[in-house]
Amino acid sequence: MENEIKIVARKPSGKCQWDGLFTRQAAETARNFHRTIPGYAPTPLVDLRGLAKHLGLEAFYVKDESFRFGLNAFKGLGGSFCVARVLGEKLGIPITEMTFALLQDPAVHAKIKDLCFVTATDGNHGRGIAWTAHCLGVKSRVFMPKGSSRERLENIRALGSDACITEFNYDDTVRHAARVAEETGGVLVQDTAWEGYETIPGWIMEGYTTLALEAAEALSQPPTHIFLQAGVGAMSGALAGFFADYYGSRKPVITIVEPNRADCIFRTAAAGDGKLHTVTGALDTIMAGLACGEPCTLGWGELAAHAEHFASVPDWVAAQGMRILGAPVPGDSRVISGESGAVTSGFVCELYRNKELEPLKKELGLDKDSRVLCISTEGATDRESYRRIVWDGAWGKPCS
């Protein structure tokens, strides 16, 4: 049914061939580089004590990535680290010695100034690549899928990028970007992986682990449950691998949440046949950052190894999360979270508030002693859409 919340459980294998990319040590390397970027600061880990008490759980934490580098989303972490790794390879500089200032040095810039980084994006990743390229004085080309937000496009163009909206869905836009990069000699920096193209996506995913390391260090005790949203599964896969390494035998239960119109990770988990399963067509969801129909090979490998549950949810769950975080329980801090950022919080709140979902809540092992961590991956990156949902009540929960 269109408005149904679905969950599938899957026993994690416990190990993956790419686990070494997402260790605590690798995250520290990524953060050491990010610390060299002007304006770096850990984003807030918001302790929603009032909401936790209201719902009836021990703790509810939200990592607010809207403060990241002034970009209103977490994607700048992956884009900047990936570009640094690519340039380090070309210049013969190991990542442990790389700094943002070094890449801006005139002598170094002379060697990289003609490079062009090419990518496809729903918005946030492309903005992160465009921002990094702008800071380093190199070119970028960014392609967005049909139906993308004009505001997100203009945010990318404002950074000097050659950006446009295509007539393709997200996955076909990725293929288009790859063709353009090959034909023009550009460097494809895509945040999804496929067979034969995994090194650069792996670097992007490593960059994301900075936010996970920040969260883990800010928590006074390990969470019992972590909820991660997925598009292609790159961010969620990287973080699942990191948390498995960081917590070891105390690893929290990990649940992956997707829009039901673009739930390729959910379908892959449900099939359980060792194959990647795709979603085709328009991928019509308000969660633009998660509107992806083909799983990332690296991301799925980590999720198969370390995630216990996979959820497919309708758009109103994300809208509910936006409203709850934006109109907090008295005493809690307000979190401005966009459609893709709020879906995990909306999902957790619905599990606790809706008595009909009690069986699903029990299946996930949630109770009064649970300590939940969610990642708000973006702020209001499309302000018109944010107002339409929060002010006008668009995509409200349907009446039963």
C-alpha positions as CSV (number, residue, x, y, z in Angstrom):
1,M,0.0,0.0,0.0
2,E,1.2,3.6,-0.8
3,N,1.1,4.8,2.8
4,E,2.3,1.6,4.5
5,I,5.5,1.4,6.5
6,K,7.4,-1.8,5.7
7,I,10.4,-3.3,7.5
8,V,12.5,-6.3,6.6
9,A,15.0,-7.9,9.0
10,R,18.3,-9.3,7.7
11,K,21.0,-11.1,9.7
12,P,24.2,-9.1,9.1
13,S,27.3,-11.1,7.9
14,G,29.5,-9.1,10.2
15,K,32.3,-8.4,7.7
16,C,32.8,-6.9,4.4
17,Q,35.8,-6.7,2.0
18,W,35.7,-2.9,2.3
19,D,35.6,-2.7,6.1
20,G,39.2,-1.4,6.2
21,L,38.0,1.9,4.5
22,F,35.7,2.8,7.3
23,T,37.7,2.3,10.5
24,R,38.2,4.6,13.4
25,Q,41.7,5.2,12.1
26,A,40.5,6.1,8.6
27,A,37.9,8.5,10.1
28,E,40.6,10.2,12.1
29,T,42.6,10.7,8.9
30,A,39.6,12.2,7.2
31,R,38.9,14.5,10.1
32,N,42.5,15.6,10.3
33,F,42.2,16.8,6.7
34,H,38.8,18.4,7.3
35,R,40.3,20.3,10.2
36,T,42.6,22.1,7.8
37,I,39.6,23.6,6.0
38,P,38.8,27.2,7.1
39,G,35.5,27.1,9.0
40,Y,35.7,23.5,10.1
41,A,33.9,22.8,13.4
42,P,32.1,19.7,14.6
43,T,28.3,20.0,13.9
44,P,25.9,20.0,16.9
45,L,24.8,16.7,18.4
46,V,21.4,17.8,19.7
47,D,20.2,16.0,22.9
48,L,16.4,16.0,22.6
49,R,15.6,15.1,26.2
50,G,12.1,16.4,26.1
51,L,11.2,14.4,23.0
52,A,12.8,11.3,24.5
53,K,10.7,11.7,27.6
54,H,7.5,12.4,25.6
55,L,8.0,9.3,23.4
56,G,9.1,7.1,26.3
57,L,12.7,6.2,25.5
58,E,15.9,6.9,27.3
59,A,17.6,9.3,24.9
60,F,17.1,10.7,21.4
61,Y,20.1,12.4,19.7
62,V,20.1,14.1,16.4
63,K,23.4,15.1,14.6
64,D,22.6,18.4,12.8
65,E,24.6,18.6,9.6
66,S,22.9,21.8,8.5
67,F,25.9,23.7,10.0
68,R,28.6,21.9,7.8
69,F,30.9,24.4,6.1
70,G,28.0,26.8,5.5
71,L,26.6,24.3,2.9
72,N,23.5,23.3,4.9
73,A,24.3,19.6,4.4
74,F,26.9,16.9,5.1
75,K,28.0,16.3,1.6
76,G,30.9,18.7,1.6
77,L,32.7,16.2,3.8
78,G,32.8,13.6,1.1
79,G,33.4,16.0,-1.8
80,S,36.3,17.8,-0.2
81,F,38.1,14.7,1.0
82,C,37.6,13.0,-2.3
83,V,39.0,15.9,-4.3
84,A,42.0,16.1,-1.9
85,R,42.6,12.4,-2.5
86,V,42.4,12.7,-6.3
87,L,44.7,15.7,-6.3
88,G,47.1,14.0,-3.8
89,E,47.4,11.1,-6.3
90,K,48.2,13.4,-9.1
91,L,50.7,15.5,-7.1
92,G,52.3,12.6,-5.2
93,I,51.2,13.9,-1.8
94,P,49.9,11.3,0.7
95,I,46.6,12.2,2.4
96,T,48.3,12.2,5.8
97,E,50.3,15.2,4.6
98,M,47.6,16.9,2.6
99,T,46.1,20.2,3.8
100,F,43.6,22.6,2.2
101,A,46.2,25.4,2.3
102,L,48.7,23.3,0.4
103,L,46.2,22.8,-2.4
104,Q,45.7,26.6,-2.5
105,D,49.4,27.3,-2.7
106,P,50.2,29.1,-6.0
107,A,52.9,26.5,-7.0
108,V,50.5,23.7,-6.5
109,H,47.6,25.5,-8.0
110,A,49.5,25.9,-11.2
111,K,49.6,22.2,-11.6
112,I,45.9,21.6,-11.0
113,K,44.2,24.7,-12.4
114,D,43.1,23.1,-15.6
115,L,41.3,20.2,-14.0
116,C,37.5,19.9,-14.1
117,F,35.5,17.8,-11.7
118,V,32.3,16.3,-13.0
119,T,29.4,14.8,-11.1
120,A,25.7,14.1,-11.0
121,T,23.7,15.1,-7.9
122,D,20.3,15.6,-6.4
123,G,21.7,18.8,-4.9
124,N,23.9,18.4,-1.8
125,H,26.7,16.4,-3.3
126,G,27.0,18.6,-6.3
127,R,27.1,21.7,-4.1
128,G,29.9,20.1,-2.0
129,I,31.9,19.4,-5.2
130,A,31.3,22.9,-6.6
131,W,32.2,24.5,-3.3
132,T,35.5,22.6,-3.1
133,A,36.4,23.3,-6.7
134,H,35.6,27.0,-6.1
135,C,37.8,27.2,-3.0
136,L,40.7,25.6,-5.0
137,G,40.2,27.6,-8.1
138,V,39.4,24.7,-10.4
139,K,36.4,23.9,-12.6
140,S,33.4,21.8,-12.0
141,R,30.4,20.5,-14.0
142,V,27.3,19.4,-12.2
143,F,24.3,17.6,-13.7
144,M,21.0,17.3,-11.8
145,P,18.0,15.0,-12.6
146,K,14.7,16.0,-14.1
147,G,12.5,17.8,-11.5
148,S,15.4,19.1,-9.4
149,S,14.8,22.2,-7.2
150,R,15.7,25.4,-9.0
151,E,17.0,26.8,-5.7
152,R,19.5,23.9,-5.3
153,L,20.6,24.4,-8.9
154,E,21.2,28.2,-8.3
155,N,23.1,27.4,-5.1
156,I,25.5,25.3,-7.2
157,R,25.8,27.9,-10.0
158,A,26.6,30.6,-7.4
159,L,29.8,28.7,-6.7
160,G,30.9,29.1,-10.3
161,S,30.0,25.6,-11.5
162,D,28.7,24.8,-14.9
163,A,25.5,23.2,-13.7
164,C,22.2,22.2,-15.3
165,I,19.1,20.1,-14.9
166,T,18.8,17.2,-17.3
167,E,15.8,15.3,-18.7
168,F,16.9,12.1,-17.0
169,N,16.2,10.5,-13.6
170,Y,19.0,10.4,-11.1
171,D,20.6,7.1,-12.2
172,D,20.6,8.1,-15.9
173,T,22.0,11.4,-14.9
174,V,24.9,9.6,-13.2
175,R,25.5,7.7,-16.5
176,H,25.3,11.0,-18.4
177,A,27.9,12.7,-16.1
178,A,30.2,9.7,-16.6
179,R,30.0,10.0,-20.4
180,V,30.7,13.7,-20.3
181,A,33.7,13.2,-18.0
182,E,35.1,10.6,-20.3
183,E,34.5,12.6,-23.5
184,T,35.9,15.9,-22.1
185,G,38.8,14.6,-20.0
186,G,37.1,15.6,-16.7
187,V,37.5,13.8,-13.4
188,L,34.3,11.9,-12.4
189,V,33.7,12.4,-8.7
190,Q,30.5,10.4,-8.2
191,D,29.1,9.5,-4.8
192,T,28.0,6.1,-5.9
193,A,30.0,3.1,-6.9
194,W,29.6,0.3,-9.5
195,E,31.8,-2.5,-10.7
196,G,35.0,-0.9,-12.0
197,Y,34.3,2.5,-10.4
198,E,34.9,2.1,-6.7
199,T,38.1,4.0,-5.6
200,I,36.7,7.5,-5.8
201,P,33.3,6.7,-4.3
202,G,35.2,4.9,-1.5
203,W,37.1,8.2,-0.8
204,I,33.9,10.1,-0.7
205,M,32.4,7.6,1.7
206,E,35.6,7.9,3.9
207,G,35.0,11.6,4.1
208,Y,31.5,11.0,5.5
209,T,33.0,9.2,8.5
210,T,34.2,12.5,10.0
211,L,30.6,13.2,11.1
212,A,30.3,9.7,12.6
213,L,33.5,10.1,14.6
214,E,32.3,13.5,15.9
215,A,29.0,12.0,17.0
216,A,30.6,9.0,18.7
217,E,33.0,11.2,20.6
218,A,30.2,13.5,21.7
219,L,28.1,10.7,23.1
220,S,28.5,9.9,26.8
221,Q,27.6,6.3,26.2
222,P,26.9,4.2,23.0
223,P,23.5,4.5,21.4
224,T,21.5,1.3,21.4
225,H,20.0,2.1,18.0
226,I,21.2,4.1,15.0
227,F,18.9,5.1,12.1
228,L,20.4,6.0,8.8
229,Q,18.7,7.2,5.6
230,A,19.8,5.8,2.3
231,G,19.7,6.9,-1.3
232,V,22.3,4.8,-3.0
233,G,23.5,3.7,0.4
234,A,26.9,5.4,0.3
235,M,26.6,7.5,3.5
236,S,24.7,4.8,5.4
237,G,27.1,2.1,4.3
238,A,30.2,4.2,5.4
239,L,28.6,5.0,8.7
240,A,27.5,1.4,9.3
241,G,31.0,0.2,8.7
242,F,32.5,2.9,11.0
243,F,30.1,2.3,13.9
244,A,30.7,-1.5,13.6
245,D,34.5,-0.9,13.9
246,Y,34.2,1.8,16.6
247,Y,31.9,0.0,18.9
248,G,32.9,-3.6,18.2
249,S,30.9,-6.0,20.3
250,R,28.8,-3.1,21.6
251,K,27.7,-2.1,18.1
252,P,24.2,-0.5,18.1
253,V,21.3,-2.0,16.1
254,I,21.4,-0.3,12.7
255,T,18.3,0.4,10.7
256,I,18.2,1.8,7.2
257,V,15.3,4.1,6.1
258,E,14.3,4.9,2.5
259,P,11.4,6.5,0.6
260,N,9.0,3.8,-0.7
261,R,9.3,5.1,-4.3
262,A,13.0,4.8,-4.4
263,D,13.7,1.9,-2.0
264,C,16.5,0.0,-3.9
265,I,18.3,-0.9,-0.7
266,F,15.1,-2.2,1.0
267,R,14.4,-4.3,-2.1
268,T,17.9,-5.7,-2.2
269,A,17.7,-6.7,1.4
270,A,14.2,-8.2,1.0
271,A,15.2,-10.3,-2.0
272,G,18.2,-11.8,-0.1
273,D,19.5,-13.4,-3.3
274,G,22.9,-11.8,-3.4
275,K,21.9,-9.5,-6.2
276,L,21.4,-5.7,-6.3
277,H,17.8,-4.7,-7.0
278,T,16.9,-1.5,-8.7
279,V,13.9,0.9,-8.9
280,T,13.2,2.5,-12.2
281,G,11.1,5.3,-13.4
282,A,10.5,8.8,-12.1
283,L,11.6,8.0,-8.4
284,D,8.9,10.5,-7.4
285,T,9.5,11.4,-3.7
286,I,9.8,14.6,-1.7
287,M,13.1,13.2,-0.4
288,A,15.2,14.4,-3.3
289,G,18.5,13.5,-1.7
290,L,17.3,9.9,-1.4
291,A,15.6,9.6,-4.9
292,C,18.0,7.0,-6.2
293,G,17.1,3.7,-7.8
294,E,20.4,1.8,-8.0
295,P,22.4,0.7,-5.0
296,C,26.1,1.6,-4.5
297,T,28.1,-1.5,-4.5
298,L,30.4,-0.4,-1.7
299,G,27.4,0.9,0.3
300,W,25.4,-2.3,0.0
301,G,28.4,-4.4,0.9
302,E,28.8,-2.5,4.2
303,L,25.0,-2.6,4.9
304,A,24.8,-6.3,4.3
305,A,27.6,-6.8,6.7
306,H,26.4,-4.4,9.5
307,A,22.8,-3.4,9.3
308,E,20.0,-5.4,10.9
309,H,16.8,-3.8,9.6
310,F,15.7,-2.0,6.4
311,A,12.6,0.2,6.2
312,S,10.6,1.6,3.3
313,V,8.4,4.6,4.2
314,P,6.0,7.0,2.5
315,D,6.8,10.7,2.2
316,W,4.5,11.7,5.1
317,V,7.0,10.1,7.5
318,A,9.7,12.6,6.4
319,A,7.2,15.5,6.5
320,Q,6.3,14.4,10.1
321,G,10.0,14.4,11.1
322,M,10.4,17.9,9.7
323,R,7.5,19.2,11.8
324,I,8.5,17.5,15.0
325,L,12.1,18.7,14.8
326,G,11.1,22.1,13.7
327,A,8.5,22.5,16.5
328,P,10.3,20.9,19.5
329,V,9.0,19.8,22.9
330,P,9.6,22.7,25.4
331,G,13.2,22.7,26.5
332,D,14.6,21.0,23.4
333,S,16.6,22.8,20.7
334,R,15.0,23.4,17.3
335,V,16.4,21.4,14.4
336,I,15.7,22.7,10.9
337,S,15.8,19.5,8.9
338,G,15.0,19.0,5.2
339,E,13.0,16.2,3.7
340,S,15.9,13.8,3.4
341,G,17.4,14.8,6.7
342,A,14.2,14.3,8.8
343,V,13.0,11.0,7.6
344,T,14.8,8.9,10.3
345,S,13.5,11.0,13.1
346,G,10.0,10.9,11.7
347,F,10.2,7.1,11.4
348,V,11.3,6.7,15.0
349,C,8.6,9.0,16.3
350,E,6.0,7.2,14.4
351,L,7.1,3.8,15.8
352,Y,6.7,5.2,19.3
353,R,3.5,7.2,18.7
354,N,1.5,4.8,16.6
355,K,0.2,1.8,18.7
356,E,-0.5,-0.1,15.5
357,L,3.2,-0.2,14.8
358,E,4.0,-1.8,18.2
359,P,5.0,-5.1,16.5
360,L,7.5,-3.3,14.3
361,K,8.9,-1.4,17.2
362,K,9.4,-4.7,19.1
363,E,11.0,-6.2,16.0
364,L,13.6,-3.4,16.1
365,G,14.2,-4.0,19.8
366,L,13.0,-0.5,20.8
367,D,11.8,0.1,24.3
368,K,12.0,2.6,27.2
369,D,15.7,1.9,27.7
370,S,16.7,2.7,24.0
371,R,19.1,5.4,23.2
372,V,18.6,6.5,19.6
373,L,20.9,8.4,17.2
374,C,19.7,9.9,14.0
375,I,21.5,12.0,11.4
376,S,19.8,15.1,10.1
377,T,21.8,15.2,6.9
378,E,20.5,18.5,5.6
379,G,18.7,21.7,6.6
380,A,16.2,23.5,4.4
381,T,18.1,23.3,1.2
382,D,14.9,24.0,-0.7
383,R,13.2,26.7,1.3
384,E,10.0,26.7,-0.8
385,S,9.5,23.0,-0.3
386,Y,10.3,23.3,3.4
387,R,7.6,26.0,3.9
388,R,5.1,24.1,1.8
389,I,5.5,21.1,4.0
390,V,5.9,22.7,7.4
391,W,3.7,25.8,7.0
392,D,1.0,24.4,4.7
393,G,0.8,20.9,5.9
394,A,1.7,19.3,2.6
395,W,2.3,15.5,2.8
396,G,0.5,15.2,6.1
397,K,-0.2,11.8,7.6
398,P,-3.3,10.3,5.9
399,C,-6.4,9.6,8.0
400,S,-6.9,6.0,9.0
